[in-house]
Amino acid sequence: MPTAIVLDKCYLQGTAKTKIYELATSYRLVMSEALFYELLTASEHERSQCFAKFLPTENPVDLVSHIGTLMRIEIDTHQPAGKPSSHRETMRFQFNPSLLNTGYELPKEAQKIVIEQTSELRTNVMSFIERASIIDSFFPNLLTGSDTERAQAKQDAEQAVSKPKSLLNFYSTLESPFSEKPLPPATLITEDWALYRWLQVHFLFAIDLYVRYHGKIPTVFSPDIFEKMEHDVLDAQLLMLGCLEGAFATREKKLKRWWRLLCPSGTLYE
């Protein structure tokens, strides 16, 4: 079966249509729920531009859900859920060609779904901010010393997150985010688990946000800054799925750096 690649929006936007077509002839392109949401809520021009880069055929991409679906499977079964592409939608579909038109308005049912997903995303942003605000309880030296020392402390924290032993120590302190069922024991967890990648990527984003605001993360953000936070949450989803799949396509500088840290033997398309 062809290798699957998790796509992100900046890669789709910044890569020529011919290159996307070339990839699609040899690989399975994975479109997550996060990417689909980003495309539907993009400007009409961006939406048209991105959807035009997919082959006008049946099932041009593998549609997959968010990582929460995989985590629930792992909590229920105490086994790794597997790669995102192994949970792709099996229905036959084609993208509506009207998505290529800049004047196209989504049907009311689709608009309703987007509104629901936007509400869920905003809730996730608030959780994201809460986690970032307490990251110093795990890494107390992030803001200590000179600029050089702080930069080293951040690098050391990121390195710790990339190491299984350190990460599983952090994992042992968690409670299940989805149900009353207990989390699988740390002795079972390895890098191919969604729970592992969820924790790992959230730590990286939390460290980055905490340092960016020098430990004083606001409780209220301007609309523009909050929108950037939403993009961070969506990017985190895509990075998690890419790590699980073992292949990721992004042009985002931060995501590329973290990918190389978390998946040095994986495949990166940039």
PEVENBEL-V12836 format. One record per pair of residues at least 12 apart in sequence whose ideal C-beta (glycine too) atoms are under 10 Angstrom apart, sorted by the first residue. I is the first residue (numbers start at 1). GAP is how many residues later the second one is. D is the distance in Angstrom with one decimal. If there is no record, write none. Layout:
BEGIN
<<I | GAP | D> <I | GAP | D>>
END
This chain:
BEGIN
<<1 | 27 | 7.8> <1 | 84 | 8.7> <1 | 85 | 9.7> <2 | 22 | 9.7> <2 | 23 | 9.3> <2 | 24 | 6.5> <2 | 25 | 5.4> <2 | 26 | 5.2> <2 | 27 | 9.9> <2 | 83 | 9.6> <3 | 23 | 8.0> <3 | 24 | 5.2> <3 | 25 | 7.1> <3 | 82 | 9.0> <3 | 242 | 8.8> <3 | 243 | 8.1> <3 | 244 | 5.9> <3 | 264 | 7.4> <4 | 23 | 6.7> <4 | 24 | 4.2> <4 | 25 | 7.6> <4 | 26 | 5.1> <4 | 57 | 9.8> <4 | 58 | 6.2> <4 | 60 | 9.1> <4 | 79 | 7.0> <4 | 80 | 7.6> <4 | 81 | 3.7> <4 | 82 | 8.8> <4 | 84 | 8.3> <4 | 241 | 5.6> <4 | 242 | 8.5> <4 | 243 | 6.5> <5 | 18 | 6.8> <5 | 19 | 9.5> <5 | 21 | 9.8> <5 | 22 | 5.1> <5 | 23 | 7.1> <5 | 24 | 5.9> <5 | 25 | 6.2> <5 | 56 | 9.9> <5 | 57 | 9.5> <5 | 80 | 9.0> <5 | 237 | 8.3> <5 | 240 | 7.2> <5 | 241 | 9.3> <5 | 242 | 4.5> <5 | 243 | 7.0> <5 | 244 | 5.3> <5 | 262 | 7.5> <5 | 263 | 9.7> <5 | 264 | 6.3> <6 | 23 | 8.6> <6 | 24 | 4.6> <6 | 25 | 8.6> <6 | 26 | 6.6> <6 | 28 | 9.8> <6 | 29 | 8.4> <6 | 56 | 9.4> <6 | 58 | 8.3> <6 | 77 | 9.6> <6 | 78 | 6.7> <6 | 79 | 8.4> <6 | 231 | 9.8> <6 | 232 | 6.3> <6 | 233 | 8.6> <6 | 234 | 9.2> <6 | 235 | 4.8> <6 | 236 | 4.1> <6 | 237 | 8.8> <6 | 238 | 8.3> <6 | 239 | 5.0> <6 | 240 | 9.1> <6 | 241 | 6.7> <6 | 242 | 5.2> <6 | 243 | 6.9> <6 | 244 | 8.7> <6 | 263 | 9.7> <7 | 13 | 8.6> <7 | 16 | 8.9> <7 | 22 | 5.7> <7 | 23 | 6.4> <7 | 24 | 6.2> <7 | 25 | 8.0> <7 | 28 | 6.1> <7 | 43 | 9.7> <7 | 46 | 9.8> <7 | 47 | 9.9> <7 | 54 | 7.7> <7 | 55 | 10.0> <7 | 231 | 7.9> <7 | 234 | 9.8> <7 | 235 | 8.9> <7 | 240 | 10.0> <7 | 241 | 8.3> <7 | 242 | 5.0> <7 | 243 | 8.2> <7 | 262 | 8.6> <8 | 24 | 8.8> <8 | 26 | 8.5> <8 | 27 | 6.5> <8 | 30 | 8.5> <8 | 226 | 8.6> <8 | 227 | 7.0> <8 | 229 | 9.5> <8 | 230 | 4.6> <8 | 231 | 8.2> <8 | 233 | 9.5> <8 | 234 | 7.8> <8 | 240 | 7.5> <8 | 241 | 6.5> <8 | 242 | 4.5> <8 | 243 | 8.0> <8 | 244 | 6.7> <8 | 247 | 7.0> <8 | 261 | 10.0> <9 | 25 | 8.9> <9 | 26 | 6.0> <9 | 28 | 9.9> <9 | 29 | 4.8> <9 | 30 | 6.9> <9 | 33 | 7.6> <9 | 37 | 8.3> <9 | 41 | 7.1> <9 | 222 | 8.8> <9 | 225 | 8.1> <9 | 226 | 8.8> <9 | 229 | 8.2> <9 | 241 | 8.9> <9 | 242 | 9.5> <9 | 243 | 9.0> <10 | 28 | 9.8> <10 | 221 | 9.7> <10 | 225 | 8.8> <10 | 228 | 9.8> <10 | 239 | 9.3> <10 | 240 | 6.2> <10 | 241 | 4.6> <10 | 242 | 5.1> <10 | 243 | 9.6> <10 | 245 | 8.3> <10 | 260 | 9.8> <11 | 12 | 9.9> <11 | 24 | 9.7> <11 | 227 | 9.6> <11 | 237 | 8.7> <11 | 238 | 4.3> <11 | 239 | 5.1> <11 | 240 | 5.2> <11 | 241 | 8.1> <11 | 244 | 9.5> <11 | 258 | 6.8> <11 | 259 | 7.3> <12 | 17 | 9.3> <12 | 19 | 9.2> <12 | 23 | 7.7> <12 | 26 | 9.3> <12 | 27 | 8.0> <12 | 34 | 9.5> <12 | 37 | 8.6> <12 | 38 | 4.9> <12 | 39 | 9.2> <12 | 41 | 6.1> <12 | 42 | 8.8> <12 | 237 | 8.0> <12 | 238 | 9.7> <12 | 239 | 9.3> <13 | 26 | 9.8> <13 | 29 | 8.9> <13 | 33 | 6.8> <13 | 36 | 6.8> <13 | 37 | 6.3> <13 | 40 | 8.8> <13 | 238 | 8.0> <14 | 236 | 9.5> <14 | 237 | 4.8> <14 | 238 | 9.6> <14 | 256 | 9.2> <15 | 38 | 7.5> <15 | 234 | 7.8> <15 | 236 | 7.6> <15 | 254 | 8.3> <15 | 255 | 9.1> <16 | 37 | 8.2> <17 | 32 | 9.1> <17 | 35 | 6.6> <17 | 36 | 4.7> <17 | 37 | 9.0> <17 | 38 | 9.9> <18 | 35 | 9.2> <19 | 34 | 8.7> <19 | 230 | 10.0> <19 | 250 | 9.1> <20 | 30 | 9.4> <20 | 32 | 9.5> <20 | 33 | 4.3> <20 | 34 | 7.0> <20 | 35 | 8.3> <20 | 40 | 9.7> <20 | 229 | 9.3> <21 | 32 | 7.7> <21 | 33 | 8.6> <21 | 34 | 6.2> <21 | 39 | 9.9> <23 | 30 | 9.9> <23 | 226 | 7.8> <23 | 246 | 7.4> <24 | 29 | 9.2> <24 | 30 | 7.4> <24 | 31 | 5.3> <24 | 33 | 8.7> <24 | 36 | 6.8> <24 | 37 | 8.2> <25 | 30 | 8.4> <27 | 220 | 7.7> <27 | 222 | 9.4> <27 | 240 | 9.5> <27 | 242 | 9.0> <28 | 31 | 9.4> <28 | 33 | 7.8> <28 | 34 | 5.2> <28 | 57 | 6.2> <28 | 60 | 8.2> <28 | 217 | 9.7> <28 | 219 | 9.6> <29 | 24 | 9.8> <29 | 25 | 7.6> <29 | 26 | 9.0> <29 | 31 | 7.2> <29 | 32 | 4.6> <29 | 33 | 6.8> <29 | 56 | 9.8> <29 | 220 | 8.3> <30 | 31 | 6.8> <30 | 32 | 4.8> <30 | 33 | 8.3> <30 | 34 | 5.8> <30 | 53 | 9.1> <30 | 54 | 6.1> <30 | 55 | 5.5> <30 | 58 | 7.5> <30 | 208 | 9.6> <30 | 211 | 7.2> <30 | 212 | 8.6> <30 | 215 | 6.4> <30 | 217 | 8.5> <30 | 218 | 9.4> <30 | 219 | 9.1> <31 | 23 | 8.6> <31 | 29 | 8.7> <31 | 30 | 4.1> <31 | 31 | 6.9> <31 | 32 | 5.6> <31 | 33 | 7.3> <31 | 57 | 9.4> <31 | 58 | 9.8> <31 | 64 | 9.7> <32 | 29 | 9.6> <32 | 30 | 9.3> <32 | 31 | 8.1> <32 | 32 | 5.3> <32 | 33 | 7.5> <32 | 34 | 6.7> <32 | 35 | 8.5> <32 | 52 | 7.1> <32 | 202 | 9.0> <32 | 205 | 6.4> <32 | 206 | 6.2> <32 | 208 | 9.4> <32 | 209 | 5.4> <32 | 210 | 9.2> <32 | 213 | 9.9> <33 | 30 | 7.9> <33 | 31 | 7.1> <33 | 32 | 5.3> <33 | 33 | 4.9> <33 | 34 | 9.5> <33 | 35 | 9.6> <33 | 36 | 8.8> <33 | 84 | 7.9> <33 | 201 | 9.6> <33 | 204 | 7.9> <33 | 208 | 9.5> <34 | 30 | 9.6> <34 | 31 | 9.6> <34 | 32 | 6.3> <34 | 33 | 9.1> <34 | 83 | 9.3> <34 | 87 | 8.9> <34 | 199 | 8.4> <34 | 200 | 4.6> <34 | 201 | 8.2> <34 | 202 | 8.8> <34 | 203 | 4.1> <34 | 204 | 5.7> <34 | 206 | 9.5> <34 | 207 | 8.0> <35 | 15 | 9.1> <35 | 26 | 9.0> <35 | 28 | 9.7> <35 | 29 | 9.5> <35 | 199 | 7.9> <35 | 202 | 8.6> <35 | 203 | 6.6> <35 | 206 | 9.3> <36 | 25 | 9.0> <36 | 27 | 7.2> <36 | 28 | 9.6> <36 | 59 | 9.9> <36 | 78 | 9.9> <36 | 81 | 9.3> <37 | 29 | 9.4> <37 | 76 | 9.1> <37 | 77 | 7.0> <37 | 80 | 5.3> <37 | 81 | 8.1> <37 | 83 | 9.6> <37 | 84 | 7.5> <37 | 193 | 9.8> <37 | 197 | 7.2> <37 | 200 | 9.5> <38 | 12 | 8.8> <38 | 192 | 9.3> <38 | 193 | 8.0> <38 | 196 | 5.9> <38 | 197 | 9.5> <38 | 199 | 9.9> <38 | 200 | 9.0> <39 | 12 | 6.7> <39 | 56 | 9.7> <39 | 60 | 8.2> <40 | 59 | 8.5> <40 | 66 | 6.6> <40 | 70 | 7.2> <40 | 71 | 9.2> <40 | 73 | 8.7> <40 | 74 | 5.7> <40 | 77 | 8.7> <41 | 65 | 9.6> <41 | 73 | 6.2> <41 | 76 | 8.5> <41 | 77 | 7.3> <41 | 80 | 9.4> <41 | 189 | 9.4> <41 | 193 | 9.9> <43 | 59 | 8.7> <44 | 55 | 9.7> <44 | 57 | 8.2> <44 | 58 | 4.2> <44 | 59 | 7.0> <44 | 60 | 7.3> <44 | 61 | 9.2> <45 | 57 | 5.9> <46 | 56 | 9.8> <47 | 52 | 6.3> <47 | 53 | 8.6> <47 | 54 | 9.4> <47 | 55 | 8.0> <47 | 57 | 8.2> <47 | 59 | 9.6> <48 | 50 | 9.8> <48 | 51 | 7.0> <48 | 52 | 5.2> <48 | 53 | 6.6> <48 | 54 | 5.2> <48 | 55 | 9.5> <48 | 56 | 8.0> <49 | 51 | 9.0> <49 | 53 | 9.3> <50 | 49 | 8.9> <50 | 50 | 9.7> <51 | 44 | 5.8> <51 | 45 | 8.7> <51 | 46 | 8.7> <51 | 47 | 9.6> <51 | 48 | 4.4> <51 | 49 | 5.7> <51 | 50 | 9.8> <51 | 53 | 9.9> <52 | 43 | 9.9> <52 | 45 | 9.9> <52 | 47 | 8.7> <52 | 48 | 5.4> <54 | 40 | 9.6> <54 | 41 | 6.3> <54 | 45 | 9.6> <54 | 46 | 9.9> <55 | 39 | 9.9> <55 | 40 | 9.7> <56 | 38 | 7.6> <56 | 39 | 8.0> <56 | 41 | 7.3> <56 | 44 | 9.1> <57 | 37 | 7.3> <57 | 38 | 9.7> <58 | 34 | 5.8> <58 | 35 | 7.1> <58 | 36 | 5.5> <59 | 29 | 9.0> <59 | 30 | 8.8> <59 | 31 | 9.5> <59 | 32 | 8.6> <59 | 33 | 6.4> <59 | 34 | 6.3> <59 | 35 | 7.7> <59 | 36 | 10.0> <60 | 33 | 8.9> <60 | 34 | 7.4> <60 | 35 | 6.7> <61 | 27 | 8.9> <61 | 28 | 9.7> <61 | 32 | 9.4> <61 | 34 | 8.5> <62 | 22 | 8.1> <62 | 23 | 5.3> <62 | 24 | 9.6> <62 | 25 | 9.2> <62 | 26 | 3.9> <62 | 27 | 7.5> <62 | 28 | 9.9> <62 | 183 | 9.9> <63 | 24 | 9.9> <63 | 25 | 6.2> <63 | 26 | 4.3> <63 | 27 | 9.6> <63 | 28 | 8.4> <63 | 30 | 7.6> <64 | 19 | 9.3> <64 | 20 | 4.5> <64 | 21 | 6.7> <64 | 22 | 9.1> <64 | 23 | 5.9> <64 | 24 | 5.4> <64 | 25 | 7.4> <64 | 177 | 7.0> <64 | 181 | 9.1> <65 | 19 | 8.2> <65 | 22 | 6.9> <65 | 23 | 9.2> <65 | 24 | 8.4> <65 | 176 | 9.6> <66 | 18 | 9.4> <66 | 51 | 9.8> <66 | 54 | 9.4> <66 | 58 | 9.6> <66 | 168 | 9.6> <66 | 171 | 5.7> <66 | 172 | 9.9> <66 | 174 | 8.9> <66 | 175 | 8.1> <67 | 14 | 9.1> <67 | 17 | 7.8> <67 | 127 | 5.3> <67 | 128 | 9.1> <67 | 130 | 7.3> <67 | 131 | 5.7> <67 | 134 | 8.9> <67 | 169 | 9.0> <67 | 170 | 6.2> <67 | 171 | 9.6> <67 | 172 | 9.9> <67 | 173 | 4.9> <67 | 174 | 6.1> <67 | 176 | 9.8> <67 | 177 | 7.6> <68 | 52 | 10.0> <68 | 56 | 9.6> <68 | 109 | 8.3> <68 | 110 | 7.0> <68 | 126 | 8.5> <68 | 130 | 8.4> <68 | 169 | 9.1> <69 | 12 | 7.9> <69 | 15 | 9.1> <69 | 18 | 6.9> <69 | 125 | 8.6> <70 | 12 | 7.8> <70 | 13 | 9.2> <70 | 14 | 7.0> <70 | 16 | 9.6> <70 | 17 | 6.8> <70 | 123 | 8.6> <70 | 124 | 3.7> <70 | 125 | 8.5> <70 | 127 | 9.0> <70 | 128 | 8.7> <70 | 170 | 9.0> <70 | 171 | 8.6> <70 | 174 | 7.3> <71 | 105 | 9.1> <71 | 106 | 7.7> <71 | 107 | 6.6> <71 | 112 | 9.4> <71 | 122 | 8.6> <71 | 123 | 4.9> <71 | 124 | 5.5> <71 | 125 | 10.0> <71 | 126 | 9.4> <71 | 127 | 6.1> <71 | 128 | 10.0> <71 | 169 | 9.7> <72 | 104 | 9.7> <72 | 105 | 9.8> <72 | 106 | 5.5> <72 | 107 | 7.5> <72 | 109 | 9.2> <72 | 122 | 9.1> <73 | 14 | 8.3> <73 | 121 | 7.8> <74 | 104 | 10.0> <74 | 109 | 8.6> <74 | 110 | 6.2> <74 | 114 | 9.1> <74 | 115 | 8.8> <74 | 119 | 6.0> <74 | 120 | 5.8> <74 | 121 | 5.5> <74 | 122 | 9.3> <74 | 124 | 9.7> <75 | 101 | 6.0> <75 | 102 | 9.0> <75 | 103 | 6.2> <75 | 104 | 6.4> <75 | 106 | 5.3> <75 | 107 | 8.0> <75 | 108 | 6.4> <75 | 109 | 6.9> <75 | 119 | 9.7> <75 | 120 | 7.7> <76 | 102 | 9.5> <76 | 103 | 8.4> <76 | 105 | 6.9> <76 | 108 | 9.7> <77 | 107 | 8.5> <78 | 103 | 9.6> <78 | 104 | 9.3> <78 | 105 | 9.1> <78 | 106 | 4.3> <78 | 107 | 8.0> <78 | 110 | 6.2> <78 | 111 | 9.8> <79 | 105 | 8.1> <79 | 109 | 8.1> <79 | 114 | 8.8> <80 | 104 | 9.3> <80 | 108 | 8.6> <80 | 109 | 8.6> <80 | 110 | 7.3> <80 | 111 | 9.5> <80 | 112 | 5.0> <80 | 113 | 4.7> <80 | 114 | 7.4> <80 | 115 | 8.7> <80 | 116 | 8.7> <80 | 164 | 8.9> <81 | 111 | 9.1> <81 | 112 | 7.5> <81 | 113 | 5.3> <81 | 114 | 8.9> <81 | 163 | 8.3> <82 | 110 | 8.0> <82 | 111 | 9.8> <82 | 112 | 8.9> <82 | 162 | 8.2> <82 | 163 | 10.0> <83 | 109 | 8.3> <83 | 111 | 9.8> <83 | 158 | 8.9> <83 | 161 | 5.8> <83 | 162 | 5.2> <83 | 163 | 7.2> <83 | 164 | 9.5> <84 | 110 | 8.6> <84 | 156 | 9.0> <84 | 157 | 4.8> <84 | 158 | 8.7> <84 | 159 | 9.9> <84 | 160 | 5.7> <84 | 161 | 5.4> <85 | 156 | 9.3> <85 | 159 | 9.2> <85 | 160 | 6.1> <85 | 161 | 9.8> <85 | 162 | 9.4> <86 | 158 | 9.8> <86 | 159 | 9.4> <96 | 14 | 9.3> <118 | 112 | 8.5> <121 | 108 | 9.6> <121 | 109 | 5.6> <121 | 110 | 10.0> <121 | 112 | 6.3> <121 | 113 | 7.4> <121 | 116 | 9.8> <122 | 104 | 8.1> <122 | 107 | 9.2> <122 | 108 | 7.4> <122 | 111 | 9.2> <123 | 110 | 9.9> <124 | 105 | 9.5> <124 | 106 | 8.5> <124 | 109 | 5.1> <124 | 110 | 9.1> <124 | 112 | 9.1> <124 | 113 | 8.9> <125 | 96 | 8.9> <125 | 101 | 6.9> <125 | 102 | 9.6> <125 | 103 | 9.9> <125 | 104 | 4.8> <125 | 105 | 5.7> <125 | 106 | 9.8> <125 | 107 | 8.1> <125 | 108 | 5.5> <125 | 109 | 9.8> <126 | 93 | 9.6> <126 | 100 | 9.9> <126 | 103 | 9.1> <126 | 107 | 9.9> <127 | 50 | 8.7> <127 | 75 | 9.3> <127 | 106 | 8.8> <128 | 74 | 7.5> <128 | 77 | 6.9> <128 | 78 | 7.5> <128 | 81 | 7.7> <128 | 101 | 6.7> <128 | 102 | 9.3> <128 | 104 | 7.0> <128 | 105 | 5.4> <128 | 108 | 7.7> <129 | 77 | 9.1> <129 | 80 | 7.4> <129 | 84 | 9.8> <129 | 88 | 6.0> <129 | 89 | 8.6> <129 | 90 | 8.0> <129 | 92 | 8.4> <129 | 97 | 9.6> <129 | 100 | 7.0> <129 | 103 | 9.9> <129 | 104 | 9.8> <130 | 76 | 9.4> <130 | 87 | 9.1> <130 | 89 | 10.0> <131 | 71 | 6.2> <131 | 72 | 8.5> <131 | 74 | 8.4> <131 | 75 | 4.9> <131 | 78 | 8.8> <131 | 79 | 9.4> <132 | 70 | 9.0> <132 | 71 | 9.8> <132 | 73 | 7.3> <132 | 74 | 4.1> <132 | 75 | 7.9> <132 | 76 | 8.2> <132 | 77 | 4.1> <132 | 78 | 5.0> <132 | 79 | 9.5> <132 | 80 | 9.1> <132 | 81 | 8.3> <132 | 83 | 9.7> <132 | 85 | 5.8> <132 | 97 | 9.7> <132 | 100 | 9.7> <133 | 73 | 8.5> <133 | 76 | 8.6> <133 | 77 | 7.3> <133 | 80 | 9.1> <133 | 82 | 8.4> <133 | 83 | 9.3> <133 | 84 | 5.0> <133 | 85 | 9.9> <133 | 86 | 8.9> <134 | 72 | 8.4> <134 | 76 | 8.8> <134 | 83 | 9.9> <135 | 22 | 8.2> <135 | 67 | 9.7> <135 | 68 | 7.5> <135 | 70 | 9.7> <135 | 71 | 4.5> <135 | 72 | 5.7> <135 | 73 | 9.5> <135 | 74 | 8.0> <135 | 75 | 4.6> <135 | 76 | 8.9> <135 | 80 | 8.9> <135 | 82 | 9.6> <136 | 21 | 10.0> <136 | 70 | 10.0> <136 | 71 | 9.6> <136 | 74 | 6.7> <136 | 75 | 10.0> <136 | 79 | 6.4> <137 | 36 | 9.8> <138 | 19 | 7.8> <138 | 22 | 8.6> <138 | 23 | 9.1> <138 | 28 | 9.6> <138 | 31 | 9.6> <138 | 32 | 6.4> <138 | 35 | 8.9> <138 | 65 | 7.6> <138 | 68 | 8.7> <138 | 69 | 8.7> <139 | 14 | 7.1> <139 | 15 | 8.3> <139 | 17 | 8.0> <139 | 18 | 4.3> <139 | 19 | 9.5> <139 | 21 | 7.5> <139 | 22 | 9.1> <139 | 64 | 8.9> <139 | 67 | 9.4> <139 | 68 | 6.7> <139 | 71 | 8.4> <139 | 72 | 9.6> <140 | 13 | 9.1> <141 | 12 | 4.5> <141 | 13 | 9.4> <141 | 15 | 8.0> <141 | 16 | 8.3> <142 | 12 | 6.1> <142 | 14 | 9.3> <142 | 15 | 6.4> <142 | 65 | 7.0> <142 | 68 | 6.3> <142 | 69 | 5.8> <142 | 72 | 9.3> <142 | 73 | 7.4> <143 | 67 | 8.3> <143 | 68 | 7.4> <143 | 71 | 6.2> <143 | 72 | 5.2> <143 | 73 | 9.7> <150 | 61 | 7.4> <150 | 64 | 9.3> <151 | 60 | 9.0> <153 | 54 | 9.6> <153 | 58 | 8.7> <154 | 53 | 6.3> <154 | 54 | 8.1> <154 | 56 | 9.2> <154 | 57 | 5.5> <155 | 52 | 9.9> <155 | 106 | 9.8> <157 | 46 | 7.9> <157 | 47 | 8.8> <157 | 49 | 9.7> <157 | 50 | 5.2> <157 | 51 | 9.9> <157 | 53 | 9.5> <157 | 54 | 8.9> <158 | 45 | 8.3> <158 | 46 | 6.2> <158 | 49 | 6.5> <158 | 50 | 8.7> <158 | 99 | 9.0> <158 | 100 | 7.7> <158 | 103 | 6.3> <158 | 104 | 9.4> <159 | 102 | 7.6> <160 | 43 | 8.6> <160 | 47 | 9.7> <161 | 38 | 8.5> <161 | 39 | 5.6> <161 | 40 | 8.7> <161 | 41 | 9.3> <161 | 42 | 4.4> <161 | 43 | 5.8> <161 | 45 | 9.5> <161 | 46 | 7.4> <161 | 97 | 9.3> <161 | 100 | 8.2> <161 | 101 | 8.2> <162 | 29 | 9.9> <162 | 38 | 7.3> <162 | 41 | 9.5> <162 | 42 | 8.6> <162 | 96 | 8.8> <162 | 98 | 9.9> <162 | 99 | 5.0> <162 | 100 | 5.8> <162 | 101 | 9.5> <162 | 102 | 9.0> <163 | 37 | 9.8> <164 | 22 | 9.8> <164 | 25 | 8.4> <164 | 26 | 7.3> <164 | 27 | 6.7> <164 | 32 | 8.0> <164 | 36 | 9.4> <166 | 37 | 9.7> <167 | 19 | 9.3> <167 | 22 | 8.6> <167 | 24 | 9.0> <167 | 29 | 6.8> <167 | 30 | 9.9> <167 | 32 | 6.4> <167 | 33 | 5.7> <167 | 36 | 7.6> <168 | 17 | 9.9> <168 | 18 | 4.6> <168 | 19 | 8.5> <168 | 20 | 10.0> <168 | 21 | 6.1> <168 | 22 | 9.2> <168 | 28 | 8.0> <168 | 31 | 9.1> <169 | 17 | 8.0> <170 | 16 | 9.5> <170 | 29 | 6.6> <170 | 30 | 9.1> <170 | 33 | 7.1> <171 | 12 | 7.7> <171 | 13 | 9.5> <171 | 14 | 9.5> <171 | 15 | 5.3> <171 | 18 | 6.2> <171 | 22 | 9.6> <171 | 24 | 7.3> <171 | 25 | 7.3> <171 | 27 | 9.8> <171 | 28 | 5.7> <171 | 29 | 9.3> <172 | 13 | 8.6> <172 | 14 | 4.9> <172 | 15 | 9.8> <172 | 17 | 9.6> <173 | 13 | 9.9> <174 | 12 | 9.4> <174 | 21 | 8.6> <174 | 24 | 9.9> <174 | 25 | 7.2> <176 | 19 | 9.6> <177 | 18 | 9.5> <177 | 21 | 8.6> <183 | 12 | 7.0> <191 | 52 | 7.9> <191 | 53 | 8.9> <191 | 71 | 8.4> <191 | 72 | 8.6> <192 | 51 | 9.3> <192 | 52 | 7.1> <192 | 54 | 9.0> <193 | 51 | 8.4> <194 | 46 | 7.2> <194 | 47 | 8.7> <194 | 49 | 9.4> <194 | 50 | 6.1> <196 | 44 | 9.5> <196 | 47 | 8.8> <196 | 48 | 9.0> <197 | 39 | 10.0> <197 | 42 | 8.2> <197 | 43 | 4.6> <197 | 44 | 8.1> <197 | 45 | 9.0> <197 | 46 | 4.7> <197 | 47 | 5.5> <197 | 65 | 7.8> <197 | 66 | 9.5> <198 | 38 | 8.7> <198 | 39 | 9.4> <198 | 42 | 5.8> <198 | 45 | 9.8> <198 | 46 | 9.5> <199 | 41 | 9.5> <200 | 39 | 9.3> <200 | 40 | 8.0> <200 | 43 | 7.5> <200 | 58 | 9.2> <200 | 61 | 9.6> <200 | 62 | 6.3> <201 | 34 | 9.1> <201 | 35 | 5.1> <201 | 36 | 8.5> <201 | 37 | 9.4> <201 | 38 | 5.2> <201 | 39 | 4.8> <201 | 40 | 9.6> <201 | 41 | 9.5> <201 | 42 | 7.2> <201 | 54 | 9.8> <201 | 57 | 7.5> <201 | 61 | 7.6> <202 | 31 | 9.6> <202 | 34 | 6.5> <202 | 38 | 8.4> <204 | 32 | 8.2> <204 | 35 | 8.2> <204 | 50 | 8.9> <204 | 51 | 9.8> <204 | 53 | 9.6> <204 | 54 | 5.4> <204 | 57 | 8.0> <204 | 58 | 8.0> <205 | 24 | 9.8> <205 | 27 | 5.8> <205 | 28 | 8.1> <205 | 30 | 7.9> <205 | 31 | 5.2> <205 | 34 | 8.6> <205 | 49 | 9.1> <205 | 53 | 8.8> <206 | 30 | 9.7> <208 | 24 | 8.3> <208 | 46 | 7.3> <208 | 50 | 9.0> <209 | 20 | 8.1> <209 | 23 | 7.4> <231 | 21 | 9.5> <232 | 22 | 9.2> <235 | 15 | 8.4> <235 | 17 | 6.6> <235 | 19 | 8.0> <235 | 20 | 6.1> <235 | 23 | 9.7> <236 | 19 | 9.3> <236 | 22 | 9.8> <238 | 12 | 7.4> <238 | 14 | 9.1> <238 | 17 | 7.6> <239 | 13 | 9.0> <239 | 15 | 9.3> <239 | 16 | 5.6> <239 | 17 | 10.0> <239 | 19 | 6.4> <239 | 20 | 6.8> <239 | 23 | 7.9> <239 | 24 | 9.4> <240 | 22 | 9.5> <242 | 13 | 8.3> <242 | 16 | 10.0> <242 | 17 | 6.7> <242 | 20 | 9.1> <242 | 21 | 7.6> <242 | 24 | 7.7> <242 | 25 | 9.4> <242 | 26 | 8.5> <242 | 27 | 9.9> <243 | 15 | 9.1> <243 | 16 | 7.5> <243 | 19 | 5.5> <243 | 20 | 5.3> <243 | 23 | 7.2> <244 | 19 | 9.5> <244 | 22 | 10.0> <245 | 18 | 9.5> <245 | 21 | 8.3> <245 | 22 | 9.2> <246 | 17 | 6.9> <246 | 19 | 8.3> <246 | 20 | 4.9> <246 | 21 | 6.6> <247 | 16 | 8.9> <247 | 19 | 6.3> <247 | 20 | 4.2> <247 | 21 | 7.8> <247 | 22 | 7.4> <248 | 14 | 9.9> <248 | 15 | 7.5> <248 | 18 | 6.8> <248 | 19 | 7.4> <248 | 20 | 5.8> <248 | 21 | 7.1> <248 | 22 | 9.1> <249 | 18 | 9.1> <249 | 19 | 7.7> <249 | 20 | 3.9> <249 | 21 | 7.4> <250 | 18 | 7.5> <250 | 19 | 7.7> <250 | 20 | 6.5> <251 | 18 | 9.2> <251 | 19 | 5.7> <252 | 18 | 9.1> <253 | 17 | 9.6> <255 | 13 | 9.4> <255 | 15 | 9.5> <256 | 12 | 6.5> <256 | 14 | 5.9>>
END
